[in-house]
Amino acid sequence: MDALLTAADSALRTVFARHHANRPTPMWAETPAAVELDESEKREAAALMRVNHVGEVCAQALYTAQALATQNNALRQHLQTACHEETDHLAWCEQRLQELGGRPSLLNPLWYAGAFTIGYAAAKLGGDRMSLGFVVETERQVEAHLESHLGLLPAHDGQSRAIVAQMKLDEAQHAKEAQQAGAAELPAPFKALMKVAAQVMTTVAHRI
């Protein structure tokens, strides 16, 4: 019951609460602070940061579901720690969205529910090693996705680029830690299905 209440609390906080980062917001030292974005650049940057925010909502759901599913206390602690670290990303994306005049996705409850279901099923059906493998593949795909955003964001949107760059580094570290914890390699069809699901999410979240 305690675990269920913790999972429910995490879901409500992720989807509806305002988040606060433990680390300072990353800054992009290469870009002069005086450079202003025009309205079209702000709209595009906001859409991309909304997609990134959705990715972090899904990461919270994934880690929370897998922590609920596992019977391994050490793995549960590992997943909960990663979940707390991802909160910084949520806070940074929310702050940047507000600065750009954007908003989070209206479908965040749906994104959270979908990611939670997938994460819980993966952990229950595949066991701890498969669960960790799912984390590794998720983080690798997110890392590649963030790399693409560094090429899509306006060249002089230093603030958004700094946030995305730091998120990319953090995701790579989470994948490495899951690998070291004993992750199993996911079958190719699973990886392909994850890519398709991610493409649907990013396409829809870019607009809604």
WOKAKA-V662463 format. One record per pair of residues at least 24 apart in sequence whose C-alpha atoms are under 10 Angstrom apart, sorted by sequence separation. I is the first residue (numbers start at 1). GAP is how many residues later the second one is. If there is no record, write none. Layout:
i: [I	I]
gap: [GAP	GAP]
//
This chain:
i: [59	60	143	144	60	142	143	146	60	142	143	56	59	60	143	144	59	140	143	144	57	139	142	143	56	57	60	141	142	56	59	139	140	141	56	57	139	140	143	56	57	138	139	140	55	56	139	140	55	56	136	139	140	53	54	135	136	138	139	140	52	53	56	136	138	139	52	53	136	137	15	53	54	135	136	139	53	135	136	52	53	134	135	136	137	14	15	51	52	133	135	136	137	14	15	49	50	53	132	135	136	14	49	50	53	134	135	15	48	49	132	133	11	14	15	49	50	132	133	137	14	46	49	50	131	132	136	49	65	132	133	135	136	137	11	48	129	132	133	134	135	136	137	10	11	46	47	53	54	58	61	62	65	66	69	70	129	132	133	134	136	141	10	45	46	49	53	54	57	58	61	62	64	65	66	68	69	131	132	133	134	135	45	46	50	52	53	54	57	58	60	61	62	63	64	65	66	67	68	69	76	129	130	131	132	133	134	11	46	47	49	50	51	54	55	58	59	61	62	63	65	66	67	69	70	71	75	79	128	129	130	131	132	133	137	138	141	142	145	7	10	11	43	46	49	50	51	54	57	58	61	62	65	66	69	70	128	129	130	132	133	137	141	145	42	45	46	47	49	50	53	54	57	58	60	61	62	64	65	66	68	69	128	129	130	131	7	8	44	45	46	47	55	56	57	58	59	60	61	62	63	64	65	66	67	68	69	71	72	79	128	129	130	134	138	142	7	42	43	45	46	47	54	55	58	59	61	62	63	65	66	70	71	75	127	129	130	134	137	138	141	145	6	7	42	43	44	46	47	54	57	58	61	62	65	66	69	70	126	137	41	42	43	57	61	65	69	7	42	55	59	62	99	100	134	138	3	4	7	39	58	62	66	67	70	6	22	23	39	66	69	21	22	25	37	96	97	3	4	21	23	24	25	67	96	3	21	22	23	66	3	21	22	23	25	26	66	20	21	22	25	93	96	19	20	21	23	24	25	63	66	92	19	20	21	22	23	62	63	66	19	20	21	25	93	19	20	21	25	92	93	18	19	20	62	63	92	10	14	18	19	62	19	20	89	93	19	20	89	92	14	18	19	59	62	118	18	89	89	59	88	59	86	89	55	59	86	85	86	56	55	82	86	15	82	85	52	55	111	55	82	15	16	82	15	16	52	14	15	51	52	107	111	14	15	51	79	82	15	78	82	12	15	52	107	108	11	14	48	51	107	78	79	105	106	12	49	78	105	108	11	48	104	105	106	107	11	48	104	105	106	75	78	105	45	48	49	104	11	48	103	47	75	45	46	74	44	45	7	44	45	44	42	49	56	41	42	45	48	49	52	41	40	41	46	49	41	42	45	49	52	41	45	37	37	37	36	37	35	36	35	33	35	31	32	33	31	32	33	30	31	32	33	31	28	30	31	28	29	28	29	31	27	28	31	26	27	28	30	26	27	28	29	25	26	27	28	26	27	28	26	27	25	26	28	25	26	27	26	27	26	25	26	55	58	55	54	55	54	51	52	55	51	54	50	51	53	54	51	52	48	51	52	47	50	51	49	50	51	48	49	50	51	47	48	50	47	48	46	47	47	44]
gap: [24	24	24	24	25	25	25	25	26	26	26	27	27	27	27	27	28	28	28	28	29	29	29	29	30	30	30	30	30	31	31	31	31	31	32	32	32	32	32	33	33	33	33	33	34	34	34	34	35	35	35	35	35	36	36	36	36	36	36	36	37	37	37	37	37	37	38	38	38	38	39	39	39	39	39	39	40	40	40	41	41	41	41	41	41	42	42	42	42	42	42	42	42	43	43	43	43	43	43	43	43	44	44	44	44	44	44	45	45	45	45	45	46	46	46	46	46	46	46	46	47	47	47	47	47	47	47	48	48	48	48	48	48	48	49	49	49	49	49	49	49	49	49	50	50	50	50	50	50	50	50	50	50	50	50	50	50	50	50	50	50	50	51	51	51	51	51	51	51	51	51	51	51	51	51	51	51	51	51	51	51	51	52	52	52	52	52	52	52	52	52	52	52	52	52	52	52	52	52	52	52	52	52	52	52	52	52	53	53	53	53	53	53	53	53	53	53	53	53	53	53	53	53	53	53	53	53	53	53	53	53	53	53	53	53	53	53	53	53	54	54	54	54	54	54	54	54	54	54	54	54	54	54	54	54	54	54	54	54	54	54	54	54	54	55	55	55	55	55	55	55	55	55	55	55	55	55	55	55	55	55	55	55	55	55	55	56	56	56	56	56	56	56	56	56	56	56	56	56	56	56	56	56	56	56	56	56	56	56	56	56	56	56	56	56	56	57	57	57	57	57	57	57	57	57	57	57	57	57	57	57	57	57	57	57	57	57	57	57	57	57	57	58	58	58	58	58	58	58	58	58	58	58	58	58	58	58	58	58	58	59	59	59	59	59	59	59	60	60	60	60	60	60	60	60	60	61	61	61	61	61	61	61	61	61	62	62	62	62	62	62	63	63	63	63	63	63	64	64	64	64	64	64	64	64	65	65	65	65	65	66	66	66	66	66	66	66	67	67	67	67	67	67	68	68	68	68	68	68	68	68	68	69	69	69	69	69	69	69	69	70	70	70	70	70	71	71	71	71	71	71	72	72	72	72	72	72	73	73	73	73	73	74	74	74	74	75	75	75	75	76	76	76	76	76	76	77	77	78	79	79	80	81	81	83	83	84	85	85	86	87	88	88	89	89	89	90	90	90	91	91	92	92	92	93	93	93	94	94	94	94	94	94	95	95	95	95	95	96	96	96	97	97	97	97	97	98	98	98	98	98	99	99	99	99	100	100	100	100	100	101	101	101	101	101	101	102	102	102	102	102	103	103	103	104	104	104	104	105	105	105	106	106	107	107	107	108	108	109	109	109	110	111	111	111	112	112	112	112	112	112	113	114	114	114	114	115	115	115	115	115	116	116	117	118	119	120	120	121	121	122	123	123	124	124	124	125	125	125	126	126	126	126	127	128	128	128	129	129	130	130	130	131	131	131	132	132	132	132	133	133	133	133	134	134	134	134	135	135	135	136	136	137	137	137	138	138	138	139	139	140	141	141	143	143	146	147	147	148	150	150	150	151	151	152	152	152	152	153	153	154	154	154	155	155	155	156	156	156	157	157	157	157	158	158	158	159	159	160	160	161	162]
//
